[in-house]
Amino acid sequence: MLWRDPVKSNRWIDVMVGGFVLLGLAALLFLALKAANLGSFSSGPAYEARARFDNIGGLKVRAPVKSAGVVVGRVASIGFDDKTYQAVVSLSLDERYRFPKDSTVKILTSGLLGEQYLGIEAGVEDKMIGAGETIAMTQSAVVLENLISQFLYSKAADGGKKE
Amino acid sequence: MTTWLASLGAWTIGAVALLGHAARFFLRLCAALPAACLRPRLIVDQLHFIGNRSLSIIGVSGLFVGFVLGLQGYYTLQRYGSAEALGLLVALSLVRELGPVVAALLFAGRAGTSLTAEVGLMKAGEQLAAMEMMAVDPVARILAPRFIAALIAMPLLAAMFSAIGILGGWAVGVGLIGVDAGAFWSQMQAGVDVFKDVGNGVIKSAVFGVICGFIALYVGHESQPTPEGVARATTTTVVASSLAVLGFDFILTALMFGAT
C-alpha cells in the first residue's frame, strides 16, 4: 500500500471514503425517516387541550389522537387528580385542526386487543376549543374485565329468575 | 490443595493485571486521540481500509438477515392473524439488536483481525520500536487513527446493516409473501421511535466500535513478536471481541430498554 502513486491514490481513497460516509448517513436518514417517521407529526405547531377520564385503561403517553380515523395529535402527558380521583390527559393537537367545544373524547381500541388511542367526535357548537382548555365530554375506556363481569352477573341474574 | 489454591491465586492476579494493563493502554490511546485528529489523512486511509472494505460483507449479511426475518416473522405472526406487524417486527429487531450486534460481530471478524495482524506484524518487524527510536509515538501515529476509524465506521456500518435488512424484509414480506405494503410501513413507523430505538441502536454500535477497535489494537500491540504469536493474537481478537460485544449488548439493552 505504501508504494502506490500517492497523489492519485489519495484522491481515489478520498472519493471512496466520502461515498462510504455518505452511504452510512443515508442509511441513518432512511432509518429515521422511513422506519421511524421522524418529523411527520412531532414537530408541527400544536396546542394543548385537556380531558378528564374516570378510567383510561391502557392509554399511554404518545398514543395517537384521531378524529374520523385521521391522526390529529398525540397524548402529551397523563396525570392523576387526587381531588376528583380522575385521570387528567393532556392532548397535543395539531394547530391546523380546531374542534367545537362540545366535542366528545373517547378512549378507543384499535382492533380487539390492539393499542388504545383517543378519538375525538366533533360537536356542533360554534365556539372552538382553545389552548389549555378542558374538553368536558369524555368517555372512559372499556375495560374488558368489567364487561365480562357485568355479562356474568346479568347471566346469573337471568338464571336466578328462571328457577 | 495448596497447588490448587496457588493456581487460583495466580489466575486471579493475572486477570487483574491484564485488566489494569488494558485500562492503562486504553487511557494512553485516548490521550493520543487529539494528536491523531490533527492528521485526518491517516484516519481517512484507515476508514477506507476498515469501512469500505467491510461494505460488501455487511451489505450481503444485512440483506439475508432481512430476508430470513421476513420469512420467519411472517410464519409466526400469521398464526396470530397479525401479519401486518411484520414491518414492525423486522424494523425493531434490526434497529435495536441485530443491526448493531451482527454488524459488530462481522466487523470483528472482517476488520478487527486485519488490524490485529497488521499491528502485530509491525511489532514483530520492530517497526513500532523503530518509530519510537525516531521520537514518533506509535500510539498516536499507528494506533489512534485506526481506533478513531473503527469508532466512526461501526455506527455507519450498523445503520447500513439495519437499512438493508429492512429493505430485505420488505422484499420478502411485501414482494414475495404479499403483506400489504402500506400496513408494513405504517406499522413500522408507528412502532419505531427515533430516539428510543434508532438513537439507542446508534449509541450501541458506537460502543461496539470502541470495544472492537480497542480489543483488536490492544491484542495486536501485546502479541508475541513471532508468527505463532500473531496467529494466536488474531484468534484472540475474534473470540474476545465477540464475547465482549455480546456481553455489553446485554448490559446496554438492560440499561436502555429494561426500565420501560
Interface residues (C-beta under 8 A of the other chain):
Chain A: N10 I13 D14 M16 V17 G19 F20 V21 L23 G24 L25 A26 A27 L28 F30 L31 A32 K34 A35 A36 N37 L38 S40 P64
Chain B: R41 V44 D45 L47 H48 G51 N52 L55 A91 V95 I152 A153 P155 L156 L157 A159 M160 S162 A163 I164 I166 W185 M188 Q189 A190 V192 D193 V194 D197 V198 G201 V202
